[in-house]
Amino acid sequence: MRPQFFSTQRYLQRRHDVIIPPEPARGHREWIISRGLCHYRCFSLKDIPVNRREPVLQLQIQQWSPFPEYGSYMVWQGEQAQVWIWDKVIQQNRWLEMGIKKAALLPETVLQPRPTTEMTQLLQCIAGYEGQIWQQGVLVGSRWWSNKPSLAEWLLFQRAQGLAAHSQLPTLVATPLLNRPWGRAPHRFNKLRFLYQESTWITASAAIMSVILTGQSISIIKWQQAVNQIQQQIDTLNEQVTPILSARTQALANRQRFEQLLTLSAAQPLQLELMAKVAEKLPKKNSVRFVNWAYQLKELRFTIEADEQIDPTQYIKTFQSLPFLTEVKVDTFTDPKKLILKMRVEPSKL
């Protein structure tokens, strides 16, 4: 290993400030983007030919990014790309404030230790907390919280990634940053941007062809054929990328609806628990029993039946006394031995 004569200057960018190195140094500069400022996603490109994966990935990142201008860092693992992006405008403004012109840009996560086995863990970050799901050395799921997540938030994170939810939070992992990132961003030519900048490409092609025409007397017809061939390649790439983007859009919409349903179901009480607590208040001597039961969006409605005539006032007082039931009302049948009760349920008090 080549000896390091100067120590690395490491700047840590957080949401509202920058942690600067304790002492000035003449070594290599690294600008660490805290996890709370990054968006992360793992892209699988197994169905894309190897020579087309780079441009397809760049197009998917552009569609996914919420920033008008973004910086990115990606680590390939086989056919999967682990991608972090951040707001480039904010990052460059921080550089101006610090008087920095050049530094290696790294997301915080690539300086956190990478597990060698499949696992789910909760990390202490520079600011906030990151939940991680690792499979075969790939970070397939990640979420950041400004405060330590509650058990409900942790369960929702696991379910959103298709994992069986565990009943407790994992032990918090807090380790110093690595000296070097565990994954390096590839220095590859951005084929997609090159192909989509037609005017630049055609102008450059024209200049090159002019030189060739001067030296080798190539006809303008061959030049036009070259331009047409490039346009055909662009059209072919568009056709291949369009269904991928459509599938991605549908998948994101499905995932959003799934998370909304999970959040809604988590806020509702368990039916059996609610029914058991209501049944405890039914008198035993008159053989009072449920005839039907309906619960939806905090509104409860059920019918009871007894062997003797039912006193509605008694049941209103009984259920109104329970802290998790409010707005108790009754509807009577023509049959005095039947009674319909309607009320509102407060799940947080159950």
Buried (B, 14 or more C-beta within 10 A) or exposed (E): EEEEEEEBBBBBBBEEEBBEBEEEEEEEBBBBBBBBBBBBBBBEBEEBEEEBBBBBBBBBBBEBBEBEEBBBBBBBEEEBBBBBBBBBEBBEEBBEEBEBEEBBBBBBBBBBEBBEEEEBBBBBBBBBBBBBBBBEBBBBBBBBBEEEBEEEBBBBBBBBBEBEEEEEBBEEBEEEBEEEBEBEBEEEEEBBEEBBEEEEBBEEBEEEBEEEBEEEEBEEEEBEEBBEEBBEEBEEBEEBBEEBBEEBEEEEEEEEEEBEEBEEEEEBBEEEEBBEBBEEEBEEEBEBEEEEBEBEEBEBBBBBBBEEEBEBEEBBEBBEEBEBBBEBEBEEEEEEBBBBBBBBBEEEEB
